[in-house]
Amino acid sequence: MPHITERKLESYAMGTIPGRSANRLEEYLLFCPGCLNRLQSWDVYVASMKAAARTSTREHAAPLKTR
């Protein structure tokens, strides 16, 4: 079986890969440490981007009015 493409790893890390495909990908990852390592890099990247987006959203939110 060929290695998992970067696009599929990215989709999996973002949670956008369909269930059946995700299951096959997870089974493959049990036997391919190289692809698992690449997925872990995607997980770190996605987590960083989500954290940056949350920070950016908070910084641009309208300030709360106080009495």
Biopython code that builds the backbone (N, CA, C, O; Angstrom):
import numpy as np
from Bio.PDB.StructureBuilder import StructureBuilder

atoms = [
    (1, "MET", "N", (0.851, -1.187, 0.000)),
    (1, "MET", "CA", (0.000, 0.000, 0.000)),
    (1, "MET", "C", (0.894, 1.246, 0.000)),
    (1, "MET", "O", (1.861, 1.310, 0.759)),
    (2, "PRO", "N", (0.582, 2.223, -0.834)),
    (2, "PRO", "CA", (1.390, 3.455, -0.865)),
    (2, "PRO", "C", (1.155, 4.280, 0.391)),
    (2, "PRO", "O", (0.136, 4.154, 1.069)),
    (3, "HIS", "N", (2.120, 5.115, 0.669)),
    (3, "HIS", "CA", (2.011, 5.993, 1.837)),
    (3, "HIS", "C", (0.841, 6.964, 1.667)),
    (3, "HIS", "O", (0.389, 7.225, 0.551)),
    (4, "ILE", "N", (0.368, 7.485, 2.776)),
    (4, "ILE", "CA", (-0.757, 8.415, 2.788)),
    (4, "ILE", "C", (-0.282, 9.765, 2.255)),
    (4, "ILE", "O", (0.795, 10.241, 2.612)),
    (5, "THR", "N", (-1.091, 10.369, 1.405)),
    (5, "THR", "CA", (-0.725, 11.669, 0.835)),
    (5, "THR", "C", (-0.816, 12.761, 1.905)),
    (5, "THR", "O", (-1.522, 12.620, 2.903)),
    (6, "GLU", "N", (-0.094, 13.837, 1.670)),
    (6, "GLU", "CA", (-0.149, 14.978, 2.589)),
    (6, "GLU", "C", (-1.571, 15.538, 2.675)),
    (6, "GLU", "O", (-2.022, 15.952, 3.743)),
    (7, "ARG", "N", (-2.255, 15.543, 1.556)),
    (7, "ARG", "CA", (-3.618, 16.070, 1.534)),
    (7, "ARG", "C", (-4.546, 15.267, 2.446)),
    (7, "ARG", "O", (-5.360, 15.839, 3.172)),
    (8, "LYS", "N", (-4.418, 13.935, 2.403)),
    (8, "LYS", "CA", (-5.252, 13.098, 3.269)),
    (8, "LYS", "C", (-4.865, 13.265, 4.736)),
    (8, "LYS", "O", (-5.734, 13.285, 5.607)),
    (9, "LEU", "N", (-3.579, 13.385, 5.012)),
    (9, "LEU", "CA", (-3.146, 13.598, 6.387)),
    (9, "LEU", "C", (-3.671, 14.931, 6.912)),
    (9, "LEU", "O", (-4.117, 15.024, 8.056)),
    (10, "GLU", "N", (-3.617, 15.952, 6.077)),
    (10, "GLU", "CA", (-4.139, 17.258, 6.470)),
    (10, "GLU", "C", (-5.641, 17.171, 6.736)),
    (10, "GLU", "O", (-6.125, 17.697, 7.739)),
    (11, "SER", "N", (-6.370, 16.517, 5.854)),
    (11, "SER", "CA", (-7.815, 16.371, 6.034)),
    (11, "SER", "C", (-8.131, 15.626, 7.322)),
    (11, "SER", "O", (-9.057, 15.997, 8.044)),
    (12, "TYR", "N", (-7.380, 14.593, 7.610)),
    (12, "TYR", "CA", (-7.599, 13.826, 8.829)),
    (12, "TYR", "C", (-7.320, 14.701, 10.054)),
    (12, "TYR", "O", (-8.100, 14.709, 11.006)),
    (13, "ALA", "N", (-6.221, 15.426, 10.025)),
    (13, "ALA", "CA", (-5.862, 16.294, 11.152)),
    (13, "ALA", "C", (-6.900, 17.390, 11.372)),
    (13, "ALA", "O", (-7.126, 17.818, 12.504)),
    (14, "MET", "N", (-7.531, 17.843, 10.289)),
    (14, "MET", "CA", (-8.544, 18.888, 10.385)),
    (14, "MET", "C", (-9.917, 18.312, 10.726)),
    (14, "MET", "O", (-10.858, 19.058, 10.999)),
    (15, "GLY", "N", (-10.029, 16.984, 10.710)),
    (15, "GLY", "CA", (-11.296, 16.340, 11.025)),
    (15, "GLY", "C", (-12.308, 16.386, 9.904)),
    (15, "GLY", "O", (-13.513, 16.316, 10.146)),
    (16, "THR", "N", (-11.828, 16.504, 8.674)),
    (16, "THR", "CA", (-12.741, 16.633, 7.539)),
    (16, "THR", "C", (-12.765, 15.405, 6.637)),
    (16, "THR", "O", (-13.394, 15.431, 5.579)),
    (17, "ILE", "N", (-12.098, 14.342, 7.033)),
    (17, "ILE", "CA", (-12.084, 13.131, 6.207)),
    (17, "ILE", "C", (-13.294, 12.266, 6.610)),
    (17, "ILE", "O", (-13.567, 12.110, 7.800)),
    (18, "PRO", "N", (-14.015, 11.708, 5.635)),
    (18, "PRO", "CA", (-15.192, 10.896, 5.950)),
    (18, "PRO", "C", (-14.866, 9.690, 6.839)),
    (18, "PRO", "O", (-13.742, 9.187, 6.830)),
    (19, "GLY", "N", (-15.848, 9.240, 7.596)),
    (19, "GLY", "CA", (-15.673, 8.173, 8.578)),
    (19, "GLY", "C", (-15.006, 6.910, 8.081)),
    (19, "GLY", "O", (-14.043, 6.442, 8.690)),
    (20, "ARG", "N", (-15.497, 6.344, 6.984)),
    (20, "ARG", "CA", (-14.929, 5.089, 6.469)),
    (20, "ARG", "C", (-13.480, 5.287, 6.033)),
    (20, "ARG", "O", (-12.629, 4.434, 6.284)),
    (21, "SER", "N", (-13.206, 6.402, 5.386)),
    (21, "SER", "CA", (-11.825, 6.699, 4.976)),
    (21, "SER", "C", (-10.936, 6.913, 6.194)),
    (21, "SER", "O", (-9.775, 6.504, 6.206)),
    (22, "ALA", "N", (-11.486, 7.552, 7.209)),
    (22, "ALA", "CA", (-10.727, 7.780, 8.445)),
    (22, "ALA", "C", (-10.371, 6.440, 9.091)),
    (22, "ALA", "O", (-9.257, 6.259, 9.582)),
    (23, "ASN", "N", (-11.310, 5.515, 9.090)),
    (23, "ASN", "CA", (-11.046, 4.199, 9.678)),
    (23, "ASN", "C", (-9.922, 3.473, 8.950)),
    (23, "ASN", "O", (-9.047, 2.886, 9.587)),
    (24, "ARG", "N", (-9.939, 3.508, 7.621)),
    (24, "ARG", "CA", (-8.872, 2.864, 6.839)),
    (24, "ARG", "C", (-7.531, 3.534, 7.101)),
    (24, "ARG", "O", (-6.506, 2.866, 7.241)),
    (25, "LEU", "N", (-7.551, 4.855, 7.165)),
    (25, "LEU", "CA", (-6.323, 5.604, 7.425)),
    (25, "LEU", "C", (-5.762, 5.236, 8.796)),
    (25, "LEU", "O", (-4.557, 5.032, 8.938)),
    (26, "GLU", "N", (-6.624, 5.152, 9.799)),
    (26, "GLU", "CA", (-6.182, 4.798, 11.152)),
    (26, "GLU", "C", (-5.583, 3.391, 11.195)),
    (26, "GLU", "O", (-4.582, 3.159, 11.873)),
    (27, "GLU", "N", (-6.195, 2.457, 10.474)),
    (27, "GLU", "CA", (-5.649, 1.097, 10.415)),
    (27, "GLU", "C", (-4.258, 1.102, 9.789)),
    (27, "GLU", "O", (-3.350, 0.422, 10.267)),
    (28, "TYR", "N", (-4.100, 1.866, 8.728)),
    (28, "TYR", "CA", (-2.797, 1.946, 8.055)),
    (28, "TYR", "C", (-1.745, 2.546, 8.990)),
    (28, "TYR", "O", (-0.601, 2.093, 9.016)),
    (29, "LEU", "N", (-2.137, 3.560, 9.753)),
    (29, "LEU", "CA", (-1.188, 4.229, 10.642)),
    (29, "LEU", "C", (-0.636, 3.299, 11.714)),
    (29, "LEU", "O", (0.443, 3.548, 12.252)),
    (30, "LEU", "N", (-1.363, 2.233, 12.029)),
    (30, "LEU", "CA", (-0.874, 1.260, 13.010)),
    (30, "LEU", "C", (0.389, 0.563, 12.527)),
    (30, "LEU", "O", (1.177, 0.070, 13.334)),
    (31, "PHE", "N", (0.584, 0.518, 11.205)),
    (31, "PHE", "CA", (1.699, -0.229, 10.632)),
    (31, "PHE", "C", (2.737, 0.637, 9.915)),
    (31, "PHE", "O", (3.733, 0.122, 9.407)),
    (32, "CYS", "N", (2.506, 1.938, 9.873)),
    (32, "CYS", "CA", (3.463, 2.812, 9.177)),
    (32, "CYS", "C", (3.896, 3.958, 10.089)),
    (32, "CYS", "O", (3.233, 4.993, 10.153)),
    (33, "PRO", "N", (5.001, 3.770, 10.785)),
    (33, "PRO", "CA", (5.460, 4.831, 11.692)),
    (33, "PRO", "C", (5.826, 6.127, 10.969)),
    (33, "PRO", "O", (5.727, 7.206, 11.553)),
    (34, "GLY", "N", (6.242, 6.036, 9.716)),
    (34, "GLY", "CA", (6.589, 7.246, 8.959)),
    (34, "GLY", "C", (5.369, 8.131, 8.733)),
    (34, "GLY", "O", (5.430, 9.344, 8.935)),
    (35, "CYS", "N", (4.266, 7.525, 8.314)),
    (35, "CYS", "CA", (3.032, 8.289, 8.095)),
    (35, "CYS", "C", (2.471, 8.791, 9.424)),
    (35, "CYS", "O", (1.946, 9.902, 9.496)),
    (36, "LEU", "N", (2.581, 7.976, 10.477)),
    (36, "LEU", "CA", (2.116, 8.406, 11.791)),
    (36, "LEU", "C", (2.901, 9.631, 12.258)),
    (36, "LEU", "O", (2.324, 10.558, 12.826)),
    (37, "ASN", "N", (4.195, 9.638, 12.025)),
    (37, "ASN", "CA", (5.031, 10.785, 12.390)),
    (37, "ASN", "C", (4.622, 12.025, 11.600)),
    (37, "ASN", "O", (4.560, 13.121, 12.156)),
    (38, "ARG", "N", (4.343, 11.859, 10.308)),
    (38, "ARG", "CA", (3.903, 12.989, 9.483)),
    (38, "ARG", "C", (2.546, 13.507, 9.970)),
    (38, "ARG", "O", (2.314, 14.716, 9.978)),
    (39, "LEU", "N", (1.647, 12.599, 10.378)),
    (39, "LEU", "CA", (0.350, 13.017, 10.905)),
    (39, "LEU", "C", (0.537, 13.816, 12.192)),
    (39, "LEU", "O", (-0.145, 14.819, 12.398)),
    (40, "GLN", "N", (1.438, 13.391, 13.046)),
    (40, "GLN", "CA", (1.686, 14.119, 14.290)),
    (40, "GLN", "C", (2.165, 15.539, 14.002)),
    (40, "GLN", "O", (1.826, 16.468, 14.735)),
    (41, "SER", "N", (2.942, 15.710, 12.951)),
    (41, "SER", "CA", (3.364, 17.057, 12.559)),
    (41, "SER", "C", (2.160, 17.885, 12.117)),
    (41, "SER", "O", (2.055, 19.063, 12.457)),
    (42, "TRP", "N", (1.249, 17.266, 11.357)),
    (42, "TRP", "CA", (0.034, 17.969, 10.951)),
    (42, "TRP", "C", (-0.811, 18.333, 12.170)),
    (42, "TRP", "O", (-1.372, 19.428, 12.232)),
    (43, "ASP", "N", (-0.906, 17.418, 13.144)),
    (43, "ASP", "CA", (-1.683, 17.691, 14.356)),
    (43, "ASP", "C", (-1.144, 18.919, 15.089)),
    (43, "ASP", "O", (-1.913, 19.756, 15.560)),
    (44, "VAL", "N", (0.167, 19.017, 15.181)),
    (44, "VAL", "CA", (0.792, 20.176, 15.839)),
    (44, "VAL", "C", (0.482, 21.446, 15.047)),
    (44, "VAL", "O", (0.147, 22.476, 15.632)),
    (45, "TYR", "N", (0.592, 21.376, 13.737)),
    (45, "TYR", "CA", (0.323, 22.534, 12.886)),
    (45, "TYR", "C", (-1.129, 22.993, 13.026)),
    (45, "TYR", "O", (-1.393, 24.180, 13.214)),
    (46, "VAL", "N", (-2.062, 22.053, 12.935)),
    (46, "VAL", "CA", (-3.489, 22.400, 13.029)),
    (46, "VAL", "C", (-3.801, 22.993, 14.398)),
    (46, "VAL", "O", (-4.528, 23.982, 14.489)),
    (47, "ALA", "N", (-3.265, 22.408, 15.458)),
    (47, "ALA", "CA", (-3.490, 22.933, 16.807)),
    (47, "ALA", "C", (-2.945, 24.355, 16.933)),
    (47, "ALA", "O", (-3.574, 25.204, 17.565)),
    (48, "SER", "N", (-1.794, 24.619, 16.344)),
    (48, "SER", "CA", (-1.199, 25.960, 16.385)),
    (48, "SER", "C", (-2.064, 26.973, 15.648)),
    (48, "SER", "O", (-2.266, 28.091, 16.123)),
    (49, "MET", "N", (-2.573, 26.578, 14.482)),
    (49, "MET", "CA", (-3.425, 27.485, 13.705)),
    (49, "MET", "C", (-4.746, 27.768, 14.428)),
    (49, "MET", "O", (-5.235, 28.897, 14.410)),
    (50, "LYS", "N", (-5.315, 26.752, 15.056)),
    (50, "LYS", "CA", (-6.554, 26.959, 15.812)),
    (50, "LYS", "C", (-6.309, 27.886, 17.009)),
    (50, "LYS", "O", (-7.132, 28.754, 17.303)),
    (51, "ALA", "N", (-5.199, 27.705, 17.684)),
    (51, "ALA", "CA", (-4.868, 28.569, 18.820)),
    (51, "ALA", "C", (-4.658, 30.009, 18.353)),
    (51, "ALA", "O", (-5.099, 30.948, 19.015)),
    (52, "ALA", "N", (-3.991, 30.180, 17.225)),
    (52, "ALA", "CA", (-3.764, 31.524, 16.693)),
    (52, "ALA", "C", (-5.091, 32.173, 16.306)),
    (52, "ALA", "O", (-5.286, 33.368, 16.530)),
    (53, "ALA", "N", (-5.992, 31.401, 15.733)),
    (53, "ALA", "CA", (-7.299, 31.941, 15.341)),
    (53, "ALA", "C", (-8.094, 32.359, 16.573)),
    (53, "ALA", "O", (-8.743, 33.406, 16.567)),
    (54, "ARG", "N", (-8.047, 31.549, 17.628)),
    (54, "ARG", "CA", (-8.758, 31.911, 18.865)),
    (54, "ARG", "C", (-8.194, 33.195, 19.448)),
    (54, "ARG", "O", (-8.952, 34.062, 19.881)),
    (55, "THR", "N", (-6.885, 33.328, 19.464)),
    (55, "THR", "CA", (-6.240, 34.529, 19.997)),
    (55, "THR", "C", (-6.617, 35.743, 19.168)),
    (55, "THR", "O", (-6.932, 36.801, 19.712)),
    (56, "SER", "N", (-6.584, 35.594, 17.863)),
    (56, "SER", "CA", (-6.917, 36.688, 16.957)),
    (56, "SER", "C", (-8.368, 37.120, 17.155)),
    (56, "SER", "O", (-8.668, 38.314, 17.162)),
    (57, "THR", "N", (-9.257, 36.161, 17.313)),
    (57, "THR", "CA", (-10.677, 36.463, 17.512)),
    (57, "THR", "C", (-10.882, 37.237, 18.811)),
    (57, "THR", "O", (-11.644, 38.203, 18.849)),
    (58, "ARG", "N", (-10.214, 36.820, 19.856)),
    (58, "ARG", "CA", (-10.341, 37.513, 21.145)),
    (58, "ARG", "C", (-9.797, 38.936, 21.076)),
    (58, "ARG", "O", (-10.365, 39.850, 21.672)),
    (59, "GLU", "N", (-8.712, 39.119, 20.357)),
    (59, "GLU", "CA", (-8.098, 40.447, 20.260)),
    (59, "GLU", "C", (-8.974, 41.413, 19.472)),
    (59, "GLU", "O", (-8.930, 42.620, 19.706)),
    (60, "HIS", "N", (-9.773, 40.892, 18.539)),
    (60, "HIS", "CA", (-10.593, 41.752, 17.704)),
    (60, "HIS", "C", (-12.042, 41.839, 18.171)),
    (60, "HIS", "O", (-12.860, 42.507, 17.538)),
    (61, "ALA", "N", (-12.356, 41.181, 19.252)),
    (61, "ALA", "CA", (-13.722, 41.223, 19.772)),
    (61, "ALA", "C", (-14.000, 42.600, 20.356)),
    (61, "ALA", "O", (-13.098, 43.256, 20.876)),
    (62, "ALA", "N", (-15.255, 43.034, 20.266)),
    (62, "ALA", "CA", (-15.635, 44.327, 20.827)),
    (62, "ALA", "C", (-15.477, 44.293, 22.341)),
    (62, "ALA", "O", (-15.847, 43.307, 22.979)),
    (63, "PRO", "N", (-14.940, 45.341, 22.916)),
    (63, "PRO", "CA", (-14.786, 45.361, 24.376)),
    (63, "PRO", "C", (-16.157, 45.393, 25.066)),
    (63, "PRO", "O", (-17.117, 45.976, 24.561)),
    (64, "LEU", "N", (-16.209, 44.760, 26.213)),
    (64, "LEU", "CA", (-17.436, 44.747, 26.996)),
    (64, "LEU", "C", (-17.630, 46.098, 27.667)),
    (64, "LEU", "O", (-16.677, 46.707, 28.153)),
    (65, "LYS", "N", (-18.855, 46.552, 27.686)),
    (65, "LYS", "CA", (-19.167, 47.816, 28.366)),
    (65, "LYS", "C", (-19.369, 47.532, 29.836)),
    (65, "LYS", "O", (-20.002, 46.545, 30.210)),
    (66, "THR", "N", (-18.836, 48.392, 30.656)),
    (66, "THR", "CA", (-19.035, 48.256, 32.105)),
    (66, "THR", "C", (-19.858, 49.425, 32.591)),
    (66, "THR", "O", (-19.863, 50.488, 31.970)),
    (67, "ARG", "N", (-20.542, 49.241, 33.678)),
    (67, "ARG", "CA", (-21.378, 50.309, 34.229)),
    (67, "ARG", "C", (-20.617, 51.183, 35.158)),
    (67, "ARG", "O", (-21.175, 52.132, 35.709)),
]
sb = StructureBuilder()
sb.init_structure("model")
sb.init_model(0)
sb.init_chain("A")
sb.init_seg("    ")
for serial, (resi, resn, name, xyz) in enumerate(atoms, 1):
    if name == "N":
        sb.init_residue(resn, " ", resi, " ")
    sb.init_atom(name, np.array(xyz, "f"), 0.0, 1.0, " ", f" {name:<3s}", serial, name[0])
structure = sb.get_structure()
